Structure formats: structure tokens, C-alpha cells
Amino acid sequence: MKQCWLDIRSADDAVKSALCQEAIHRGFDAIVAADPADLEGLPPTVTRVLLPGPGGVPAERPAHVDLVLGTKDGAYVEVVDAETLAEACQSVLRDPVTVLRFADPTNIPLEIVLAAAADAGGVSITVLDRPEEAAVFLGVLEHGPDGVMIAPTAPGEAGRLKDAVERRSPDLELTELTVTGITHAGMGERACVDTCTYFAQDEGILVGSRAKGMVLCVSETHPLPYMPTRPFRVNAGAIMSYTLTEDGHTRYLSELRAGGVVLAVGADGRTRPVVVGRVKIETRPLLSIDAVADSGETVNLIVQDDWHVRVLGPGGKVLNSTALRPGDRLLGYLPQRERHVGYPIDELCYEQ
């Protein structure tokens, strides 16, 4: 889990206490102050960090202070040029803790520092200006720094940072479905969802004609004759089909846009949000697949009527849609709740 640090050095005295209480309540890892008095009274559950101004490093560490940056405890480095970048790289290799602030709007210096710190045992903390930046910084070189620090001006910002850092895509409980019927459905528009990432061979997206039942459509990661693999793509289904996005919301395939998000789902139920690069909609022959869960819930999926369109079965088995027969087993998901403009809602709704 990435660390969250709170910087109260520039906060107004009127809100310092409220900022600290919010950080403690939300489980922040450290609170940073320029005045040792601001760290008095804080519980030992939070690391109390002193970051004094130039020439203000105390001769001895106060009893209620856990770390003093600018000493053997750790360093604070503002990266503004090649010289300070080299200093940051040396610090992450040498010091137990390095707090980094980058002056320019580029991630290249952070990438260099993280590469330098790859085999080091210290902790690197990167300063953010806004909570929304957390996702960007924590994704640099795939894993980012060990933590982030923010200097909020008002209560609430610390909580938003914690939410951004802790945000995880929950696993889904997939269920097995039994195919009950396959029908050639005529012509219509289907959507290929092209993403900005590679899918694993047991990953795809959930697609269904009804909000309460979806089938796991596999990505084009498996070789086929006549065409190359496209491991960023899922040939998903008819344009009116539902799919899952973040936070349990649904979207019609026709609503997905470049820069949006769709939920990648593995055969074991693991999920991750992936960015949509484009949605490719074309007129094709369609195939209607009917299935039922052991609980009796019926599911329908309409896909392109072609052998290379595939779904996943138990254990991640890859199944060509046109080769399906009644009795075959598929992997699916039963969200259980109705939908209104993509949001789950409890109301009477029949989908046929």
C-alpha cells in the first residue's frame, strides 16, 4: 500500500488541527511540520516528521519527533535541474527517506529517480499539488514512488488523496452459465472495443443484452488463421449491449468513447480498469447466444456471427462462439440489480 503524507508547514493556524485530525482519522502515514510544536500531541500511530527551514535543523531531535529531514533520517530535494536531479538519485540510494518535489510538468525526472532507486531500500515520497495527480504519479514506471505528500489548504483534500491512493478495482464473483440456444439473428451493428493496454489471455470484458446477466467475452489474444492477433481488442457484441465500467456502473457499448474506461475481467474474477482507445462499430451478421445460470437467471449475448469471436468458459477455456452448443458452459456475471442510466437501482424492471 502506498503511503500518504500530510504537509502542514504552510497551513493556516486556524485549520492545522482540523487537517491533522482528518489525516489521523483517514490513516495517513506521516504528518510533516516546520515547527516542532505543531507535532506535539500527535499520536504515535502517525510518523511525526520535522522539515525545518534552511539552517533550522535542531542539534538534537525533539522527543516527540520521529524523523528530521535534512539529517541522517532523510532528505528533502527539490528537483529543478540536472544538478538537483543527480542529488535526488544519490539520496534515494543513500537515505532512509527521500521527499521529492519536481518543479517541471514532466515525469521524466521522476522516472530517472525511480530507476536509480530500483535496488535501494529507502522510501521515496513525491510531493503533489492536487489529490487528482496521485493516479499519474503512482503509475510512473508502473509502480511509482513509495508514497505521496500533499499540503492541503482546507479539510477534505487529505481525504480525497487517501481515496485516490486506496482506489482498487474489486474482484467479481463469476458464475458458470449453461448454453441453452444459439440463433442466427440477422444483420446489425457490433462494436469492437480497442483499449490502450494488452489483455492477458484469460481476460476480456463482460457483455450482455440485459443488465442482470453478462458473459465474459475474451480478447483477441489467441492466434487464429487468416488474421493477426490484436491483444488490445475485444470483439464485444451488438451496440445496445451492456458492459461494466468503474465503480460497478454499466455503459452501452455504443456509449464508450476514446479516453473512457471499461473494466477488464479475468477468468478468476480479478478486474482492472483499462482506457478505451476507440470503439469500432460496423454492420455484421449477428449471433444470439442464450444461457442460464444454475440459479435460473437467464442471460443473452448478441455477438458478431463469426468463428473468430470468442467467449471464455470455466478455467479460462477459449470457446469459439459459432461452435457453441446447448449444454456448453460459459463464464458470466450476474450483477443482481437493475440499471438506470448506468447506475444500480432497486426497482421493477423486465428485460426480455
LUMDRENFI-14545 format. One record per residue (C-alpha): residue number from 1; chain; x, y, z. Coordinates in steps of 0.1 Angstrom, whole numbers. Last residue first. Layout:
+-----+-------+-------+-------+-------+
|   n | chain |    c1 |    c2 |    c3 |
+-----+-------+-------+-------+-------+
| NUM |     A |     X |     Y |     Z |
...
+-----+-------+-------+-------+-------+
END
This chain:
+-----+-------+-------+-------+-------+
|   n | chain |    c1 |    c2 |    c3 |
+-----+-------+-------+-------+-------+
| 352 |     A |  -367 |   -97 |  -224 |
| 351 |     A |  -357 |   -72 |  -197 |
| 350 |     A |  -383 |   -66 |  -170 |
| 349 |     A |  -377 |   -38 |  -145 |
| 348 |     A |  -392 |   -33 |  -110 |
| 347 |     A |  -369 |   -12 |   -90 |
| 346 |     A |  -337 |   -14 |   -69 |
| 345 |     A |  -310 |     7 |   -86 |
| 344 |     A |  -275 |     2 |  -100 |
| 343 |     A |  -264 |    32 |  -120 |
| 342 |     A |  -258 |    30 |  -158 |
| 341 |     A |  -285 |    54 |  -168 |
| 340 |     A |  -309 |    34 |  -146 |
| 339 |     A |  -299 |    -1 |  -140 |
| 338 |     A |  -315 |   -32 |  -123 |
| 337 |     A |  -296 |   -51 |   -96 |
| 336 |     A |  -283 |   -87 |   -94 |
| 335 |     A |  -250 |   -81 |  -112 |
| 334 |     A |  -249 |  -117 |  -125 |
| 333 |     A |  -216 |  -124 |  -141 |
| 332 |     A |  -206 |  -149 |  -167 |
| 331 |     A |  -183 |  -178 |  -176 |
| 330 |     A |  -196 |  -203 |  -201 |
| 329 |     A |  -206 |  -240 |  -200 |
| 328 |     A |  -217 |  -259 |  -231 |
| 327 |     A |  -250 |  -277 |  -227 |
| 326 |     A |  -266 |  -263 |  -259 |
| 325 |     A |  -239 |  -259 |  -285 |
| 324 |     A |  -212 |  -233 |  -291 |
| 323 |     A |  -191 |  -236 |  -323 |
| 322 |     A |  -202 |  -202 |  -336 |
| 321 |     A |  -190 |  -185 |  -304 |
| 320 |     A |  -155 |  -200 |  -305 |
| 319 |     A |  -147 |  -211 |  -269 |
| 318 |     A |  -115 |  -203 |  -250 |
| 317 |     A |  -112 |  -222 |  -217 |
| 316 |     A |  -104 |  -197 |  -189 |
| 315 |     A |  -109 |  -223 |  -162 |
| 314 |     A |  -146 |  -223 |  -168 |
| 313 |     A |  -155 |  -210 |  -202 |
| 312 |     A |  -145 |  -178 |  -220 |
| 311 |     A |  -160 |  -162 |  -251 |
| 310 |     A |  -148 |  -160 |  -287 |
| 309 |     A |  -155 |  -142 |  -319 |
| 308 |     A |  -132 |  -158 |  -345 |
| 307 |     A |  -159 |  -182 |  -358 |
| 306 |     A |  -182 |  -154 |  -369 |
| 305 |     A |  -217 |  -142 |  -362 |
| 304 |     A |  -208 |  -110 |  -345 |
| 303 |     A |  -222 |  -110 |  -310 |
| 302 |     A |  -255 |  -110 |  -292 |
| 301 |     A |  -254 |  -122 |  -256 |
| 300 |     A |  -284 |  -134 |  -235 |
| 299 |     A |  -286 |  -144 |  -199 |
| 298 |     A |  -314 |  -162 |  -179 |
| 297 |     A |  -312 |  -164 |  -141 |
| 296 |     A |  -323 |  -199 |  -130 |
| 295 |     A |  -299 |  -202 |  -101 |
| 294 |     A |  -277 |  -227 |  -121 |
| 293 |     A |  -273 |  -198 |  -145 |
| 292 |     A |  -289 |  -199 |  -179 |
| 291 |     A |  -277 |  -193 |  -215 |
| 290 |     A |  -289 |  -178 |  -247 |
| 289 |     A |  -265 |  -168 |  -275 |
| 288 |     A |  -277 |  -147 |  -304 |
| 287 |     A |  -254 |  -144 |  -335 |
| 286 |     A |  -251 |  -114 |  -357 |
| 285 |     A |  -242 |  -108 |  -393 |
| 284 |     A |  -221 |   -76 |  -395 |
| 283 |     A |  -225 |   -38 |  -397 |
| 282 |     A |  -196 |   -20 |  -382 |
| 281 |     A |  -187 |    -1 |  -350 |
| 280 |     A |  -151 |     3 |  -339 |
| 279 |     A |  -148 |    17 |  -304 |
| 278 |     A |  -115 |    36 |  -298 |
| 277 |     A |   -87 |    39 |  -273 |
| 276 |     A |  -106 |    28 |  -242 |
| 275 |     A |   -86 |    30 |  -210 |
| 274 |     A |   -84 |     0 |  -188 |
| 273 |     A |   -99 |    -5 |  -153 |
| 272 |     A |   -87 |   -37 |  -136 |
| 271 |     A |  -106 |   -68 |  -125 |
| 270 |     A |   -99 |  -102 |  -110 |
| 269 |     A |  -127 |  -127 |  -113 |
| 268 |     A |  -106 |  -158 |  -119 |
| 267 |     A |  -114 |  -158 |  -157 |
| 266 |     A |  -101 |  -122 |  -158 |
| 265 |     A |  -121 |   -90 |  -162 |
| 264 |     A |  -111 |   -58 |  -179 |
| 263 |     A |  -135 |   -30 |  -169 |
| 262 |     A |  -140 |    -2 |  -194 |
| 261 |     A |  -128 |    34 |  -191 |
| 260 |     A |  -132 |    64 |  -213 |
| 259 |     A |  -104 |    82 |  -233 |
| 258 |     A |  -118 |    72 |  -266 |
| 257 |     A |  -156 |    67 |  -262 |
| 256 |     A |  -179 |    40 |  -249 |
| 255 |     A |  -216 |    49 |  -254 |
| 254 |     A |  -223 |    24 |  -282 |
| 253 |     A |  -211 |    -4 |  -259 |
| 252 |     A |  -239 |     5 |  -235 |
| 251 |     A |  -225 |    15 |  -202 |
| 250 |     A |  -227 |    -1 |  -168 |
| 249 |     A |  -215 |    12 |  -134 |
| 248 |     A |  -199 |   -11 |  -108 |
| 247 |     A |  -174 |    15 |   -97 |
| 246 |     A |  -156 |    15 |  -130 |
| 245 |     A |  -170 |     2 |  -162 |
| 244 |     A |  -191 |   -29 |  -169 |
| 243 |     A |  -207 |   -37 |  -203 |
| 242 |     A |  -242 |   -36 |  -216 |
| 241 |     A |  -252 |   -45 |  -251 |
| 240 |     A |  -270 |   -20 |  -274 |
| 239 |     A |  -241 |   -20 |  -299 |
| 238 |     A |  -241 |   -57 |  -305 |
| 237 |     A |  -211 |   -76 |  -291 |
| 236 |     A |  -176 |   -74 |  -278 |
| 235 |     A |  -149 |   -81 |  -303 |
| 234 |     A |  -124 |   -74 |  -276 |
| 233 |     A |   -92 |   -57 |  -286 |
| 232 |     A |   -57 |   -48 |  -272 |
| 231 |     A |   -43 |   -83 |  -279 |
| 230 |     A |   -50 |   -79 |  -317 |
| 229 |     A |   -38 |  -113 |  -331 |
| 228 |     A |   -30 |  -114 |  -368 |
| 227 |     A |   -55 |  -127 |  -394 |
| 226 |     A |   -62 |  -156 |  -417 |
| 225 |     A |   -58 |  -184 |  -391 |
| 224 |     A |   -63 |  -175 |  -354 |
| 223 |     A |   -39 |  -169 |  -326 |
| 222 |     A |   -53 |  -161 |  -291 |
| 221 |     A |   -50 |  -126 |  -277 |
| 220 |     A |   -82 |  -112 |  -294 |
| 219 |     A |   -98 |  -105 |  -260 |
| 218 |     A |  -123 |  -128 |  -244 |
| 217 |     A |  -160 |  -121 |  -240 |
| 216 |     A |  -171 |  -129 |  -204 |
| 215 |     A |  -209 |  -132 |  -205 |
| 214 |     A |  -234 |  -108 |  -188 |
| 213 |     A |  -266 |  -111 |  -168 |
| 212 |     A |  -285 |   -85 |  -147 |
| 211 |     A |  -281 |   -56 |  -171 |
| 210 |     A |  -295 |   -75 |  -201 |
| 209 |     A |  -281 |   -79 |  -236 |
| 208 |     A |  -248 |   -88 |  -221 |
| 207 |     A |  -211 |   -81 |  -222 |
| 206 |     A |  -183 |   -86 |  -196 |
| 205 |     A |  -148 |   -77 |  -209 |
| 204 |     A |  -118 |   -98 |  -216 |
| 203 |     A |   -90 |  -116 |  -198 |
| 202 |     A |   -77 |  -152 |  -199 |
| 201 |     A |   -50 |  -145 |  -225 |
| 200 |     A |   -39 |  -113 |  -207 |
| 199 |     A |   -51 |   -81 |  -223 |
| 198 |     A |   -26 |   -55 |  -236 |
| 197 |     A |   -34 |   -19 |  -229 |
| 196 |     A |   -48 |    12 |  -246 |
| 195 |     A |   -81 |    -4 |  -255 |
| 194 |     A |  -100 |   -13 |  -286 |
| 193 |     A |  -136 |   -23 |  -281 |
| 192 |     A |  -151 |   -39 |  -312 |
| 191 |     A |  -187 |   -30 |  -315 |
| 190 |     A |  -215 |   -47 |  -335 |
| 189 |     A |  -241 |   -32 |  -358 |
| 188 |     A |  -269 |   -54 |  -372 |
| 187 |     A |  -277 |   -81 |  -396 |
| 186 |     A |  -296 |  -113 |  -389 |
| 185 |     A |  -300 |  -132 |  -356 |
| 184 |     A |  -286 |  -166 |  -363 |
| 183 |     A |  -296 |  -184 |  -331 |
| 182 |     A |  -278 |  -204 |  -305 |
| 181 |     A |  -297 |  -219 |  -275 |
| 180 |     A |  -295 |  -232 |  -240 |
| 179 |     A |  -258 |  -225 |  -231 |
| 178 |     A |  -251 |  -232 |  -194 |
| 177 |     A |  -237 |  -205 |  -173 |
| 176 |     A |  -210 |  -206 |  -147 |
| 175 |     A |  -207 |  -177 |  -122 |
| 174 |     A |  -181 |  -150 |  -117 |
| 173 |     A |  -177 |  -134 |   -83 |
| 172 |     A |  -160 |  -101 |   -91 |
| 171 |     A |  -127 |   -88 |   -77 |
| 170 |     A |  -126 |   -52 |   -67 |
| 169 |     A |  -108 |   -25 |   -86 |
| 168 |     A |   -88 |    -6 |   -61 |
| 167 |     A |   -87 |    30 |   -50 |
| 166 |     A |   -65 |    34 |   -20 |
| 165 |     A |   -44 |    62 |   -33 |
| 164 |     A |   -73 |    82 |   -48 |
| 163 |     A |   -94 |    78 |   -16 |
| 162 |     A |   -64 |    89 |     5 |
| 161 |     A |   -59 |   119 |   -17 |
| 160 |     A |   -96 |   128 |   -15 |
| 159 |     A |   -95 |   125 |    23 |
| 158 |     A |   -65 |   148 |    25 |
| 157 |     A |   -83 |   174 |     4 |
| 156 |     A |  -114 |   174 |    26 |
| 155 |     A |  -102 |   199 |    51 |
| 154 |     A |   -87 |   231 |    36 |
| 153 |     A |   -54 |   243 |    22 |
| 152 |     A |   -39 |   209 |    17 |
| 151 |     A |    -1 |   203 |    15 |
| 150 |     A |     1 |   169 |    -1 |
| 149 |     A |    26 |   140 |     1 |
| 148 |     A |    28 |   109 |   -20 |
| 147 |     A |    41 |    74 |   -13 |
| 146 |     A |    65 |    46 |   -23 |
| 145 |     A |    71 |    61 |   -57 |
| 144 |     A |    55 |    49 |   -89 |
| 143 |     A |    47 |    13 |   -97 |
| 142 |     A |    42 |    11 |  -135 |
| 141 |     A |    72 |    32 |  -144 |
| 140 |     A |    51 |    62 |  -134 |
| 139 |     A |    16 |    50 |  -123 |
| 138 |     A |    17 |    64 |   -88 |
| 137 |     A |    25 |    99 |  -102 |
| 136 |     A |    -5 |    99 |  -126 |
| 135 |     A |   -30 |    84 |  -102 |
| 134 |     A |   -20 |   108 |   -74 |
| 133 |     A |   -24 |   139 |   -95 |
| 132 |     A |   -61 |   142 |   -86 |
| 131 |     A |   -52 |   149 |   -50 |
| 130 |     A |   -36 |   182 |   -60 |
| 129 |     A |    -2 |   198 |   -57 |
| 128 |     A |    17 |   165 |   -52 |
| 127 |     A |    50 |   159 |   -34 |
| 126 |     A |    67 |   126 |   -41 |
| 125 |     A |    78 |   102 |   -13 |
| 124 |     A |   107 |    78 |   -17 |
| 123 |     A |   114 |    52 |    10 |
| 122 |     A |   148 |    35 |    12 |
| 121 |     A |   159 |     0 |     4 |
| 120 |     A |   176 |     6 |   -29 |
| 119 |     A |   176 |   -17 |   -59 |
| 118 |     A |   152 |     2 |   -80 |
| 117 |     A |   161 |    36 |   -66 |
| 116 |     A |   180 |    48 |   -97 |
| 115 |     A |   151 |    38 |  -119 |
| 114 |     A |   127 |    56 |   -96 |
| 113 |     A |   149 |    88 |   -98 |
| 112 |     A |   150 |    86 |  -136 |
| 111 |     A |   113 |    81 |  -139 |
| 110 |     A |   107 |   110 |  -115 |
| 109 |     A |   129 |   132 |  -137 |
| 108 |     A |   109 |   121 |  -168 |
| 107 |     A |    75 |   127 |  -153 |
| 106 |     A |    71 |   162 |  -168 |
| 105 |     A |    54 |   194 |  -155 |
| 104 |     A |    86 |   210 |  -141 |
| 103 |     A |    94 |   217 |  -105 |
| 102 |     A |    96 |   182 |   -91 |
| 101 |     A |    94 |   178 |   -53 |
| 100 |     A |   110 |   148 |   -37 |
|  99 |     A |   109 |   135 |    -1 |
|  98 |     A |   137 |   110 |     5 |
|  97 |     A |   136 |    86 |    34 |
|  96 |     A |   162 |    60 |    46 |
|  95 |     A |   190 |    79 |    27 |
|  94 |     A |   217 |    66 |     4 |
|  93 |     A |   203 |    53 |   -29 |
|  92 |     A |   173 |    76 |   -28 |
|  91 |     A |   196 |   105 |   -19 |
|  90 |     A |   221 |    99 |   -47 |
|  89 |     A |   193 |   100 |   -73 |
|  88 |     A |   179 |   132 |   -58 |
|  87 |     A |   213 |   149 |   -59 |
|  86 |     A |   216 |   139 |   -96 |
|  85 |     A |   183 |   155 |  -102 |
|  84 |     A |   194 |   186 |   -83 |
|  83 |     A |   223 |   190 |  -106 |
|  82 |     A |   203 |   183 |  -138 |
|  81 |     A |   178 |   210 |  -130 |
|  80 |     A |   148 |   219 |  -107 |
|  79 |     A |   144 |   188 |   -85 |
|  78 |     A |   136 |   200 |   -50 |
|  77 |     A |   151 |   175 |   -25 |
|  76 |     A |   141 |   168 |    11 |
|  75 |     A |   164 |   143 |    28 |
|  74 |     A |   163 |   115 |    54 |
|  73 |     A |   170 |   104 |    89 |
|  72 |     A |   207 |   112 |    86 |
|  71 |     A |   198 |   148 |    87 |
|  70 |     A |   180 |   172 |    64 |
|  69 |     A |   146 |   157 |    72 |
|  68 |     A |   141 |   151 |   109 |
|  67 |     A |   122 |   119 |   117 |
|  66 |     A |   102 |   107 |   147 |
|  65 |     A |    96 |   139 |   166 |
|  64 |     A |    80 |   138 |   201 |
|  63 |     A |   114 |   136 |   219 |
|  62 |     A |   129 |   165 |   199 |
|  61 |     A |   158 |   155 |   177 |
|  60 |     A |   190 |   171 |   189 |
|  59 |     A |   210 |   199 |   173 |
|  58 |     A |   179 |   211 |   156 |
|  57 |     A |   179 |   217 |   118 |
|  56 |     A |   169 |   253 |   112 |
|  55 |     A |   197 |   265 |    89 |
|  54 |     A |   173 |   265 |    59 |
|  53 |     A |   137 |   257 |    70 |
|  52 |     A |   128 |   228 |    92 |
|  51 |     A |   112 |   196 |    79 |
|  50 |     A |   101 |   177 |   111 |
|  49 |     A |    83 |   144 |   106 |
|  48 |     A |    59 |   129 |   130 |
|  47 |     A |    51 |    93 |   119 |
|  46 |     A |    14 |    86 |   127 |
|  45 |     A |     2 |    59 |   151 |
|  44 |     A |    23 |    76 |   178 |
|  43 |     A |    -5 |   101 |   184 |
|  42 |     A |     0 |   138 |   177 |
|  41 |     A |     2 |   159 |   208 |
|  40 |     A |    32 |   179 |   198 |
|  39 |     A |    39 |   179 |   161 |
|  38 |     A |    30 |   216 |   155 |
|  37 |     A |    54 |   225 |   183 |
|  36 |     A |    83 |   210 |   163 |
|  35 |     A |    78 |   238 |   138 |
|  34 |     A |    84 |   230 |   101 |
|  33 |     A |    57 |   203 |   100 |
|  32 |     A |    52 |   170 |    82 |
|  31 |     A |    25 |   145 |    92 |
|  30 |     A |    31 |   108 |    83 |
|  29 |     A |    13 |    76 |    75 |
|  28 |     A |   -22 |    88 |    70 |
|  27 |     A |   -50 |    66 |    84 |
|  26 |     A |   -81 |    85 |    74 |
|  25 |     A |   -88 |    96 |   110 |
|  24 |     A |   -52 |   107 |   115 |
|  23 |     A |   -53 |   128 |    83 |
|  22 |     A |   -86 |   143 |    92 |
|  21 |     A |   -74 |   152 |   127 |
|  20 |     A |   -42 |   168 |   113 |
|  19 |     A |   -62 |   189 |    89 |
|  18 |     A |   -86 |   200 |   116 |
|  17 |     A |   -57 |   210 |   139 |
|  16 |     A |   -39 |   229 |   112 |
|  15 |     A |   -71 |   248 |   102 |
|  14 |     A |   -68 |   281 |   122 |
|  13 |     A |   -30 |   280 |   122 |
|  12 |     A |   -31 |   285 |    84 |
|  11 |     A |   -13 |   257 |    65 |
|  10 |     A |    21 |   264 |    50 |
|   9 |     A |    41 |   237 |    70 |
|   8 |     A |    11 |   214 |    73 |
|   7 |     A |    24 |   186 |    49 |
|   6 |     A |     3 |   154 |    51 |
|   5 |     A |    19 |   121 |    40 |
|   4 |     A |     1 |    92 |    23 |
|   3 |     A |    20 |    59 |    19 |
|   2 |     A |    13 |    34 |    -9 |
|   1 |     A |     0 |     0 |     0 |
+-----+-------+-------+-------+-------+
END
